[in-house]
Amino acid sequence: MRWAWREPGGSSSSSSEAPALPVGTSVLSTAVVDPNPQREADGVPLQVEYRERLSAAGKLPSRPDRRERGSSDRELLAGRLVDRALRPLLAPGHLYDTQVWCQVLSADGSIDPEVVAINAASAALLLAGNVPFSHPIGAVRAAERGKHVLINPSVAAGAEPAVSLSLTFAGSMTKATAIEATAKQVSNAAFIKAMRHASTATGPLIRAQLALAAAAGGSSSSRTAEADALRAFDMLQSRVMRQQLLQGGCRVDGRQPQQLRPISCQAGPLSRCVHGSGLFSRGETQSLATATVGHDRDLGQVETLFSRAGSSSSRLYLHYAFPPFSVGELGKAGQPNRREIGHGNLARSSLLGLMPAEDDFPFSVRVTADTLSSSGSSSMAAVCAGSLALRAAGIEDHHGDMDFKVAGTAQGITAVQLDTKLPGVDLSLLAAALQPAAAARQQLLAAMAAAAGIYEAGLDPEQAPQAGGLQIMKELVPRLIGPQGSTLLDIEEACSASLIVDDTGAVTIYAPTQLQYEHAVAAVEEVEGRGLQAGHIYRVKVLRVVDFGAYVALPNGLPALLHISELSHSKIKEVREVVTEGDELDVLCKGRNAKGFVRLSHKDLLKNPEGGGSGLGAAEAAASAMAAAAAGSGGSRGGSSSSSGSGDRAGGSGLRKGGGHPRALTWQPPRQKQQQQQQQQDE
């Protein structure tokens, strides 16, 4: 990665220091220090702001005023990552408000700008001089693709399906200050390999910052001595606790180093009016999660630097909440803060790798995780509660030196996050921590599996969410959708289901229960005309007369063509000689033609004058039509089937796939029902 630096302060004279990186992706980072100390400061008074403007990618915001909205989740998460990477390197005794501002100036997709921002912010603090910043760090993105580890891949390359692990590493060649990772159940060995590759790649970045500081001329501050004194006291406290753990073999609460707090979990504690729910307790930390299943028209459209307008979406949302009462405090409810968004993102990353493939499970899912009480690591409790909720829906310490969160399954790691209060954690220690984390994870998984098993054993299969589909002729897609989508919306409303229809005629159905699913299948078949049976006689009404016949309203309210050749045994010059708009007549269903359209005949029910006697009677005509339809049924639908393929597109762990013929149900569009009821009242 090439680094190009502007002269310190060259872009922002009011800031302490302002290095920028004028390359394909460039980030301006400034560090400003308040000259007045905050004696009542709780912790290091560091504030990090990260901002992206769509202009950095040559885009205009889609809002009418062409302004960006407030801080997006991506910006908050990026700022939080910068903060977590730098905070351990500031002395605890630093009492002066310090703000680091990172502004993306240009972004061409060659690298994620949040990675560049960490490096630029590290350089800004190093150059500030009046901040007790122990040493610079480097940050890189590592991606595992196959057997290879890519360092700082492009945004597009890092998002490829073949990438099994994406890791953001901040630190040095031997220590880490922050780690963010998402993975597809990778092994400990694969994670350690990527982590070591990433740490090695930080060397050139750190040396570049040190060279810049030397060229700029470093400065010292009297604040450093004050900060060092307070830092020494904090380190003494931590040393006493660490000795108790390592030498005495027990934690502050008396537990052994590898001993979990008491675990309790329950799948489906809430009513089935929510699609899925889960309750997880570990010690005094408790999280309640719900899972809501929708269809892909519910997917959120997210406007980012690297997406086309309306093209980026998410199949899984996880909204984490940490209300004041969870820690026995008073407070007001409001918009989620940076911590809540960050914890939610970690929990989402942990569960995202377990979502089935979109072709198998085209649902969108929203998980809400509410912290009911907390004594630490509520984000991991949210992961466990969210996992229980997904399965129920039919899918899946203050003085501590290090908070190393590892989420995953029995097969491997799905997400990692490292927070530390030390100036860095040795990579060998992180590698060694993965094995006990895996052992503890197995205990949690066993408890969760037992709770889910109890819930599923008592669940009525007909009450489980169901996904499936069927195929109709693509020529009938407009008919199913209806004017401005009215027919499709009517079906969704009447059946409490969600339907998606693509241009090929594939209809995908999502319903909260089996019965609602079957209602929706029957509704689609009625609209398509499958309810019309060959050999049956129906009363129809003429809607419109054309040169080649008449369009009539079928019993299900949809139009069909009665061809001019099927109106009479005699040759007809003008259709209006036989029928006109508003007329009612009987027709015989003769099956379907090669394109799947219903074949109707009126003449087969009439006397044939050329035959010298009466034509086929109604019963004989019906029997003849049924025989003809049966003889031609092999190719009459052009490969289309009824509901026998309903489950081909359904999927997801625990989901009931739609299959087989639905129960005999009668459905009509609500508007048609209302019209018929009104007609009956008038009569």
ROBALO-240853 format. One line per 2 residues: number of its first residue (from 0); for each residue x, y, z of C-alpha. Coordinates in steps of 0.2 Angstrom, whole numbers. Layout:
// residues N
NUM	X Y Z; ...
// end
This chain:
// residues 683
0	0 0 0; 7 17 -5
2	7 31 7; 8 49 2
4	8 63 16; 4 81 15
6	14 92 26; 8 93 44
8	-6 106 46; -7 108 28
10	-25 105 26; -32 112 43
12	-22 125 52; -33 126 67
14	-30 107 71; -15 101 81
16	-10 90 66; -19 85 50
18	-10 72 39; -19 67 24
20	-17 53 11; -19 60 -6
22	-20 43 -15; -34 33 -23
24	-43 32 -6; -38 46 5
26	-43 51 22; -40 67 32
28	-37 65 50; -35 78 63
30	-31 78 82; -37 92 93
32	-33 94 111; -42 105 124
34	-29 115 134; -40 114 150
36	-40 98 160; -55 88 165
38	-52 83 183; -68 74 184
40	-65 64 168; -70 45 169
42	-57 37 158; -48 44 144
44	-58 58 137; -55 53 118
46	-69 56 105; -67 50 87
48	-78 56 73; -78 47 56
50	-87 55 42; -91 49 24
52	-98 60 10; -105 52 -6
54	-95 65 -15; -79 55 -11
56	-85 42 -23; -92 54 -36
58	-110 52 -30; -125 64 -26
60	-136 59 -11; -153 54 -16
62	-162 66 -4; -171 81 -12
64	-159 93 -4; -144 82 -9
66	-137 81 8; -132 66 18
68	-142 60 32; -136 60 50
70	-122 48 54; -125 31 47
72	-122 15 56; -107 12 45
74	-99 29 50; -103 25 69
76	-95 8 68; -80 14 59
78	-77 28 71; -79 15 85
80	-66 4 77; -54 19 76
82	-57 23 94; -55 5 100
84	-38 4 91; -31 20 98
86	-38 21 116; -27 8 124
88	-11 18 118; -17 34 128
90	-11 35 146; -26 34 158
92	-20 50 167; -23 60 151
94	-36 72 157; -38 84 142
96	-52 82 130; -45 75 114
98	-55 74 97; -49 64 82
100	-58 68 66; -57 57 51
102	-65 63 35; -65 53 19
104	-59 64 5; -59 51 -9
106	-64 33 -11; -61 22 -26
108	-64 5 -19; -46 0 -19
110	-46 -2 0; -59 1 14
112	-57 19 20; -60 14 38
114	-43 5 37; -34 20 31
116	-43 31 44; -35 21 58
118	-17 23 51; -21 42 48
120	-28 44 65; -12 36 73
122	-1 48 63; -11 63 69
124	-10 58 87; 9 55 85
126	12 72 77; 1 81 90
128	15 80 103; 4 86 118
130	-4 69 119; 3 55 129
132	2 43 114; 14 28 118
134	18 23 100; 10 22 83
136	0 7 76; -4 1 59
138	-20 -6 52; -23 -18 38
140	-38 -29 31; -34 -47 29
142	-45 -59 19; -44 -78 17
144	-49 -84 0; -45 -102 -2
146	-28 -106 5; -22 -88 2
148	-22 -73 14; -25 -57 4
150	-19 -41 13; -29 -25 10
152	-40 -32 -4; -51 -20 -13
154	-69 -18 -7; -76 -29 -21
156	-63 -43 -18; -66 -43 1
158	-85 -46 -2; -83 -60 -14
160	-92 -76 -9; -76 -86 -10
162	-69 -76 5; -71 -86 21
164	-63 -74 33; -62 -55 34
166	-51 -48 47; -47 -30 52
168	-31 -29 62; -24 -14 72
170	-8 -15 81; 10 -19 78
172	20 -34 72; 19 -42 89
174	4 -35 98; -14 -31 94
176	-25 -16 100; -41 -20 91
178	-47 -34 80; -64 -36 70
180	-67 -52 61; -82 -60 52
182	-80 -78 46; -89 -93 39
184	-85 -106 53; -66 -106 50
186	-54 -115 61; -43 -108 74
188	-28 -112 64; -35 -102 49
190	-39 -87 60; -21 -87 68
192	-13 -88 51; -23 -73 45
194	-20 -63 61; -1 -66 59
196	-1 -61 41; -10 -45 46
198	2 -41 60; 17 -43 49
200	9 -31 36; 8 -17 49
202	27 -15 49; 29 -3 34
204	14 7 40; 22 10 57
206	39 14 50; 31 27 38
208	23 36 53; 39 36 63
210	48 43 48; 35 57 46
212	36 61 65; 55 63 63
214	54 74 48; 41 85 57
216	51 86 73; 43 79 88
218	38 89 103; 36 84 122
220	23 90 134; 23 92 153
222	6 83 153; 15 66 150
224	23 65 167; 5 68 175
226	-2 55 164; 12 43 167
228	9 44 186; -9 40 185
230	-6 26 172; 6 18 185
232	-7 17 198; -20 10 186
234	-7 -3 181; -4 -8 199
236	-22 -11 201; -22 -22 186
238	-6 -31 192; -14 -36 208
240	-29 -43 200; -19 -52 187
242	-8 -60 200; -23 -67 209
244	-29 -75 193; -13 -82 187
246	-5 -87 203; -20 -90 214
248	-30 -98 200; -46 -89 203
250	-55 -74 198; -62 -60 208
252	-79 -69 210; -70 -85 215
254	-73 -94 199; -59 -104 191
256	-51 -97 175; -60 -108 163
258	-76 -109 173; -92 -101 165
260	-105 -92 175; -121 -102 178
262	-130 -104 161; -149 -104 158
264	-158 -103 141; -175 -105 134
266	-181 -105 116; -198 -98 112
268	-202 -90 129; -214 -77 121
270	-231 -80 111; -231 -87 94
272	-237 -70 88; -218 -66 86
274	-210 -78 74; -197 -83 86
276	-190 -78 103; -175 -83 114
278	-170 -80 132; -152 -82 138
280	-144 -79 155; -126 -81 160
282	-123 -76 178; -132 -59 181
284	-132 -55 162; -148 -58 153
286	-154 -55 135; -171 -57 127
288	-171 -58 108; -185 -59 95
290	-184 -64 77; -196 -58 64
292	-196 -65 47; -201 -56 31
294	-198 -57 12; -185 -49 2
296	-196 -34 -2; -193 -29 16
298	-174 -29 13; -167 -12 17
300	-159 -2 4; -142 6 11
302	-134 20 1; -115 19 4
304	-99 24 -5; -97 8 -14
306	-115 4 -19; -126 9 -33
308	-142 18 -28; -154 6 -20
310	-143 -9 -24; -135 -13 -7
312	-146 -22 5; -145 -33 21
314	-154 -50 24; -151 -49 43
316	-154 -35 55; -149 -36 73
318	-154 -22 84; -146 -22 101
320	-153 -12 116; -145 -8 132
322	-158 1 142; -153 10 158
324	-163 -2 170; -151 -16 164
326	-138 -9 176; -150 -1 189
328	-149 16 182; -162 30 177
330	-162 36 160; -172 41 145
332	-175 30 129; -168 37 113
334	-159 33 97; -146 19 99
336	-129 26 104; -112 21 96
338	-110 7 109; -127 -1 105
340	-124 0 87; -107 -8 89
342	-113 -22 100; -127 -25 87
344	-115 -26 73; -104 -39 82
346	-119 -50 86; -126 -48 68
348	-108 -53 61; -109 -68 73
350	-125 -74 66; -124 -69 48
352	-112 -83 43; -125 -95 49
354	-139 -89 37; -144 -101 24
356	-140 -97 6; -152 -84 -1
358	-159 -97 -14; -163 -109 0
360	-169 -96 12; -175 -80 4
362	-182 -72 20; -176 -56 27
364	-174 -57 46; -174 -44 60
366	-168 -49 77; -170 -38 92
368	-159 -41 107; -164 -32 123
370	-152 -33 138; -163 -36 153
372	-148 -36 166; -130 -34 163
374	-114 -39 173; -103 -39 157
376	-102 -46 140; -120 -42 135
378	-116 -43 117; -111 -61 118
380	-128 -64 127; -136 -56 113
382	-128 -68 101; -134 -83 111
384	-152 -76 113; -153 -71 95
386	-147 -89 90; -161 -96 100
388	-174 -84 93; -168 -88 75
390	-170 -107 78; -187 -104 86
392	-192 -95 71; -187 -110 60
394	-170 -103 54; -153 -102 69
396	-75 -35 168; -70 -17 171
398	-53 -21 178; -49 -35 165
400	-35 -31 153; -43 -39 138
402	-60 -42 131; -58 -56 117
404	-75 -60 111; -76 -76 100
406	-93 -82 92; -95 -97 82
408	-103 -115 80; -96 -132 84
410	-88 -131 67; -78 -115 69
412	-77 -96 71; -90 -84 64
414	-85 -67 72; -71 -60 83
416	-69 -44 92; -54 -38 103
418	-55 -24 115; -40 -20 126
420	-35 -8 140; -16 -13 138
422	-5 -5 125; -6 -21 115
424	-9 -39 117; 4 -52 112
426	-2 -62 97; 4 -78 105
428	-8 -75 120; -23 -72 108
430	-19 -88 99; -19 -97 115
432	-35 -90 120; -44 -97 106
434	-44 -115 112; -52 -112 129
436	-65 -100 120; -69 -115 109
438	-72 -126 124; -83 -114 133
440	-92 -111 116; -96 -130 116
442	-104 -129 134; -115 -114 128
444	-120 -123 112; -125 -139 122
446	-136 -129 134; -144 -119 119
448	-147 -135 109; -155 -143 124
450	-167 -128 126; -171 -128 108
452	-175 -146 108; -187 -144 122
454	-196 -130 112; -196 -139 96
456	-203 -155 103; -218 -146 110
458	-221 -136 94; -236 -140 82
460	-228 -142 65; -243 -133 57
462	-238 -117 67; -220 -117 61
464	-216 -104 47; -216 -111 30
466	-208 -106 14; -211 -113 -3
468	-216 -109 -21; -224 -115 -37
470	-221 -111 -56; -234 -103 -67
472	-232 -98 -85; -222 -83 -88
474	-236 -76 -99; -248 -76 -84
476	-236 -66 -72; -245 -49 -76
478	-262 -58 -73; -256 -63 -55
480	-248 -46 -51; -264 -37 -57
482	-266 -18 -60; -253 -9 -50
484	-250 -25 -40; -268 -25 -34
486	-271 -44 -36; -255 -49 -27
488	-258 -37 -13; -276 -44 -11
490	-268 -62 -9; -256 -56 3
492	-269 -48 14; -282 -62 13
494	-269 -75 17; -258 -66 29
496	-243 -72 18; -229 -63 7
498	-227 -67 -11; -213 -64 -24
500	-216 -66 -42; -201 -65 -55
502	-201 -63 -73; -200 -82 -76
504	-216 -86 -67; -208 -93 -52
506	-219 -88 -37; -211 -89 -19
508	-222 -89 -4; -219 -85 14
510	-231 -88 27; -231 -89 47
512	-241 -106 47; -244 -120 36
514	-262 -117 34; -259 -99 28
516	-246 -106 16; -259 -117 9
518	-271 -103 7; -259 -93 -3
520	-255 -108 -14; -273 -111 -18
522	-275 -92 -21; -262 -92 -34
524	-269 -107 -42; -286 -99 -43
526	-279 -83 -51; -269 -93 -63
528	-285 -104 -67; -280 -121 -61
530	-296 -121 -52; -305 -123 -69
532	-306 -142 -73; -307 -149 -90
534	-324 -156 -94; -333 -144 -82
536	-346 -131 -88; -345 -113 -82
538	-356 -98 -83; -346 -83 -89
540	-350 -65 -93; -344 -56 -109
542	-332 -42 -105; -326 -36 -122
544	-329 -41 -140; -314 -41 -152
546	-312 -47 -170; -306 -64 -166
548	-318 -68 -152; -324 -62 -135
550	-315 -60 -118; -326 -67 -104
552	-325 -66 -85; -321 -83 -78
554	-328 -88 -61; -313 -83 -52
556	-315 -65 -60; -301 -66 -72
558	-303 -64 -91; -301 -78 -104
560	-303 -78 -122; -317 -87 -130
562	-311 -89 -148; -323 -85 -163
564	-321 -102 -169; -328 -109 -153
566	-344 -98 -153; -354 -107 -166
568	-354 -122 -177; -358 -110 -192
570	-346 -98 -199; -347 -81 -191
572	-343 -64 -200; -345 -53 -185
574	-343 -59 -167; -357 -47 -162
576	-369 -58 -172; -368 -70 -157
578	-363 -61 -142; -360 -43 -135
580	-354 -35 -120; -363 -40 -104
582	-371 -56 -111; -370 -72 -101
584	-367 -89 -108; -361 -106 -103
586	-344 -112 -109; -336 -129 -108
588	-318 -130 -102; -307 -140 -114
590	-291 -139 -104; -276 -129 -109
592	-267 -126 -125; -248 -128 -127
594	-245 -111 -119; -255 -115 -104
596	-270 -104 -108; -287 -110 -104
598	-297 -117 -119; -316 -113 -119
600	-330 -118 -130; -348 -113 -132
602	-352 -122 -148; -348 -139 -140
604	-364 -136 -130; -375 -131 -145
606	-384 -142 -157; -375 -144 -173
608	-387 -141 -188; -375 -149 -201
610	-376 -165 -191; -394 -168 -195
612	-398 -170 -177; -393 -164 -160
614	-375 -161 -156; -366 -168 -141
616	-376 -166 -125; -368 -157 -111
618	-363 -173 -102; -355 -180 -118
620	-346 -164 -122; -339 -164 -105
622	-333 -182 -106; -325 -178 -123
624	-316 -163 -116; -310 -172 -101
626	-303 -186 -112; -295 -174 -124
628	-287 -165 -110; -280 -181 -102
630	-273 -186 -118; -264 -170 -120
632	-259 -166 -102; -241 -172 -104
634	-236 -157 -114; -250 -145 -111
636	-241 -135 -98; -225 -133 -106
638	-215 -140 -91; -226 -131 -78
640	-232 -140 -63; -244 -137 -49
642	-238 -138 -32; -227 -153 -33
644	-212 -142 -34; -217 -130 -20
646	-202 -135 -9; -189 -133 -22
648	-185 -116 -17; -189 -117 1
650	-175 -119 14; -168 -114 31
652	-164 -125 46; -180 -130 54
654	-191 -123 41; -205 -133 34
656	-204 -133 15; -220 -131 5
658	-224 -147 -5; -239 -158 -10
660	-256 -152 -16; -264 -139 -4
662	-280 -142 5; -296 -139 -5
664	-298 -120 -3; -309 -108 -12
666	-301 -90 -14; -307 -75 -23
668	-300 -57 -23; -308 -47 -10
670	-314 -34 -22; -323 -48 -32
672	-331 -55 -16; -337 -38 -12
674	-345 -36 -29; -353 -53 -29
676	-360 -49 -11; -367 -32 -18
678	-375 -41 -33; -384 -54 -21
680	-391 -40 -10; -397 -31 -26
682	-406 -47 -32
// end
